[in-house]
Amino acid sequence: MRGPPVTHPSTETYLRGPWGSSVRIEDDLWRLRLKNPVGTLLVNTFVYRHRDTLAVIDPGWPWDLQLLEDALVELGFGGIAAVTDWLYTHSHIDHMGSAALLQQRNDAPHMIWPWVEAELGQWHHYQDRVNDWTPWVEEAFAEPLRSKILAARLGRSAGGARMLENFGPGALTHTRRYEIGESIAVGALRLQLVDARGHDPSHLALWEPTRRWLFSGDLLLAMPSPLSRAMGDDLDLYEASLRRVSDLPAELLLTGHGTHQRGDDIARAVERSAHQVESHDLALRQALNAEPTDLYTLATRMVGGKELEPTSRWWVYLANTDTHLQRLVARGEARRLDSDEGPRYVTR
Ligand SMILES: [Zn+2]
C-alpha cells in the first residue's frame, strides 16, 4: 500500500550560468547540467543539501571540474571543497570518470560497491579500456567497414578518452564501501543500493523509500539504453533490472540524462524501455533469414536501408543490434558463421 502523497515545490526554479544550468527539483534537491567542453552529451548531476550534508550524485565528465566548482559556488553551496559525499549510479566516464580527480580537491569519501572494486587501483586505465571499442569493432566488422568505423570513432569524447595519458593512472583510494542491498545514510536520506546491471556490469539504482526517489542512472532513458558488448553490457541483466525497478513505488524518477519524471510517468518510462528491447528483438528476427548476413547489413535493413543520424545514435543502434544477435545465437535461435569476411548470421 502506498503512503501519503509526496509533496514537491509547485514551481521548479531554474538557473543558468557559464557552467551550464540547474533546476531545483525538491526543496533539498537540485539537478545540474554542466557544459560538456568536448562533446554534446549532457549528464544529470544531482545535488542534495540538508544541514551540513552536501551530497553529489554522478558528478559528470572528468574534462572540466571547474564547471562543477562554479555551479556549486553560484548555488551558494561553497564549491567542491564543501561536498560531504560523492555518490554514483554507475562506473561510466560521464558519471564516475572524475572520481579520482575529485579526490585531489576534496576529502569526502566516494561510495564504492563490490562490482567496481577490482578497477579502483587504476581508475583511468579502466575508463580508457571500457571506452575503447576497437577490439569489438575488429571482431564484429570486416574491412573496409572496420577501418571506416575505427576512423570515425577516433578522437570522440568518450571513444578517445585517453584518461591515462591526460591524468595518469588515478587510483581511487578515498572510498567508503557498501554492499548491494545496503542503505547509505546521507543527511535525512536512506539510499538503498539496488542491482540495476545491464547498461554497465556495475550499474546500480539508488532508492530512497521514504521520499520515494529513484536515481536510475542510465537504466531508463528516452533513447534505448546503450547495451554494448565492447563495454561488457548484458541484455538479460538489463531486462531483470527493469523488472526490479518496476516493483518500486517511485514518485520521483531521476535519470542520468533527460528530464526527471513524477507519478504515473515513471511506470510509462519503465514500459518504454521494456518496449524498446522487445521491438529491437522483433525487428532483428524479421531482418534475419536463411541468407548469411553481417551485422551492418542487418542493422541497416532494420532501419529501412539508411544509417541513423546522428552518428552516435547509429553506433548505439549497431552495438545494441549486436548484443541482441549474440543472445539469439546463445539461445540457439540464430546461427553465427565465421569467415574471413567477418561474422555472418542466419536463422536456424
Ligand atoms: Zn550516461
Boltz pocket constraint, residues with backbone or C-beta under 6 A from the ligand:
constraints:
  - pocket:
      binder: B
      contacts: [[A, 43], [A, 92], [A, 94], [A, 95], [A, 218], [A, 256], [A, 257]]
      max_distance: 6.0
